[in-house]
């Protein structure tokens, strides 16, 4: 069942007749799923893509070779490119990209600990990017990230 924040976001999108797509890495499709559980979500949800592995980001989302190596798969730069490149091919009003670290490993370091999440949202007239640091287990981190993304969407519309 969707959180209150996701439900409010969906209801606002429905009211404004705005469509949305998601391109997800760390959340592995859960954000699309959460939005799909809200009544009448079929009026707003176009769909999404899970691109967990770097090869999908490079091969399907056309993230330039070397970008992930330079910045890491879990970075502001890669999240922005994921959103921009997916939005270019999708017919939606809003596109949300999410990457980050929910478990140890990957590009984790002192400046980017587990719980670091990057969200990049493209609206028809602007873009919004945010970095968050959440705590908890992987599921909790993802749930917090989805709620934060829903809040950013609400602020943007």
VMD Tcl script that draws the C-alpha trace (Angstrom):
set ca {
  {0.00 0.00 0.00}
  {1.30 3.43 -0.95}
  {2.35 5.90 1.74}
  {0.30 9.00 2.45}
  {2.89 11.11 0.62}
  {2.78 8.95 -2.51}
  {-1.02 8.91 -2.41}
  {-1.15 12.72 -2.10}
  {1.33 13.06 -4.95}
  {-0.70 10.76 -7.21}
  {-3.93 12.56 -6.40}
  {-2.32 15.90 -7.25}
  {-0.99 14.52 -10.55}
  {-4.43 13.12 -11.39}
  {-6.07 16.45 -10.56}
  {-3.60 18.31 -12.80}
  {-3.81 15.63 -15.53}
  {-0.02 15.13 -15.50}
  {1.73 11.90 -16.48}
  {4.86 10.45 -14.91}
  {7.65 7.97 -15.68}
  {10.42 6.56 -13.50}
  {13.96 5.41 -14.21}
  {15.21 3.59 -11.15}
  {18.42 2.04 -9.94}
  {18.60 1.69 -6.13}
  {14.83 1.41 -5.78}
  {14.71 -1.35 -8.43}
  {11.16 -0.57 -9.55}
  {9.60 -0.05 -6.13}
  {8.81 3.60 -6.83}
  {6.81 2.65 -9.95}
  {5.09 -0.07 -7.98}
  {4.16 2.25 -5.10}
  {2.66 4.80 -7.48}
  {0.77 2.00 -9.28}
  {-1.07 1.01 -6.10}
  {-2.91 4.34 -5.81}
  {-6.51 4.43 -7.07}
  {-6.69 5.74 -10.65}
  {-2.91 5.62 -11.08}
  {-3.48 4.39 -14.63}
  {-4.42 7.95 -15.51}
  {-0.93 9.24 -14.66}
  {1.60 6.38 -14.62}
  {3.17 5.72 -18.02}
  {5.76 3.25 -16.71}
  {9.38 2.97 -15.87}
  {12.72 1.28 -16.29}
  {14.94 -0.47 -13.79}
  {18.59 -0.04 -14.67}
  {20.42 -1.47 -11.70}
  {23.66 -2.50 -13.40}
  {26.00 0.03 -14.98}
  {25.80 -1.76 -18.33}
  {22.10 -0.91 -18.60}
  {22.81 2.72 -17.81}
  {25.44 2.83 -20.55}
  {23.78 0.59 -23.14}
  {20.12 1.51 -22.82}
  {20.22 4.99 -21.31}
  {23.28 6.06 -23.31}
  {25.24 7.31 -20.32}
  {28.54 8.23 -22.00}
  {31.31 5.70 -21.54}
  {33.63 6.80 -18.75}
  {30.99 8.87 -16.94}
  {30.19 6.11 -14.45}
  {33.87 5.37 -13.97}
  {34.54 9.06 -13.29}
  {31.58 9.86 -11.01}
  {30.24 6.39 -9.99}
  {26.89 4.80 -10.80}
  {25.48 6.35 -7.63}
  {26.09 10.02 -8.31}
  {24.32 13.27 -9.04}
  {25.83 13.37 -12.53}
  {24.68 9.89 -13.54}
  {21.22 10.39 -12.01}
  {20.78 13.59 -14.04}
  {21.79 11.84 -17.28}
  {19.46 8.93 -16.51}
  {16.53 11.34 -16.12}
  {17.39 13.43 -19.18}
  {18.02 10.47 -21.47}
  {14.92 8.54 -20.38}
  {12.71 11.64 -20.57}
  {13.86 12.21 -24.15}
  {12.27 8.91 -25.24}
  {9.20 8.86 -23.02}
  {6.00 10.77 -23.59}
  {5.37 11.96 -20.03}
  {5.08 15.30 -18.29}
  {7.43 14.32 -15.46}
  {10.37 11.92 -15.29}
  {11.97 10.86 -12.01}
  {15.39 9.23 -11.75}
  {16.73 7.69 -8.53}
  {20.11 6.17 -7.66}
  {21.95 5.63 -4.42}
  {23.47 3.36 -1.83}
  {21.21 1.15 0.26}
  {23.84 -1.42 1.30}
  {27.59 -1.32 1.93}
  {29.87 -1.50 -1.10}
  {29.62 0.16 -4.47}
  {30.89 3.73 -4.36}
  {30.39 4.09 -0.61}
  {32.95 6.34 1.13}
  {33.10 8.92 3.94}
  {31.53 11.61 1.75}
  {28.92 9.21 0.36}
  {27.82 6.76 3.07}
  {25.17 4.07 2.86}
  {21.83 5.84 2.78}
  {22.93 8.44 0.22}
  {20.24 8.81 -2.44}
  {20.18 11.01 -5.53}
  {16.91 12.10 -7.14}
  {16.63 14.06 -10.38}
  {13.21 15.14 -11.65}
  {12.41 16.63 -15.02}
  {9.25 18.68 -15.36}
  {8.10 20.25 -18.62}
  {9.62 23.61 -17.66}
  {12.38 22.86 -15.13}
  {14.60 20.26 -13.46}
  {15.09 19.53 -9.77}
  {17.98 17.59 -8.25}
  {18.47 16.59 -4.63}
  {20.87 14.52 -2.58}
  {19.57 12.86 0.58}
  {21.16 10.87 3.38}
  {18.76 8.44 5.03}
  {19.36 5.90 7.79}
  {17.98 2.44 8.38}
  {17.90 -0.87 6.59}
  {17.74 -1.00 2.77}
  {13.94 -1.17 2.65}
  {13.61 1.80 5.01}
  {16.09 3.83 2.96}
  {14.12 3.14 -0.23}
  {10.79 3.98 1.41}
  {12.20 7.27 2.70}
  {13.60 8.02 -0.76}
  {10.25 7.36 -2.44}
  {8.47 9.66 0.00}
  {11.13 12.35 -0.54}
  {10.70 12.05 -4.32}
  {6.91 12.35 -3.93}
  {7.42 15.54 -1.90}
  {9.74 16.97 -4.57}
  {7.16 16.21 -7.26}
  {4.46 17.94 -5.23}
  {6.69 20.98 -4.75}
  {7.42 21.04 -8.48}
  {3.85 20.93 -9.68}
}
mol new
graphics top color blue
foreach p $ca { graphics top sphere $p radius 0.5 }
foreach p [lrange $ca 0 end-1] q [lrange $ca 1 end] { graphics top cylinder $p $q radius 0.2 }
display resetview
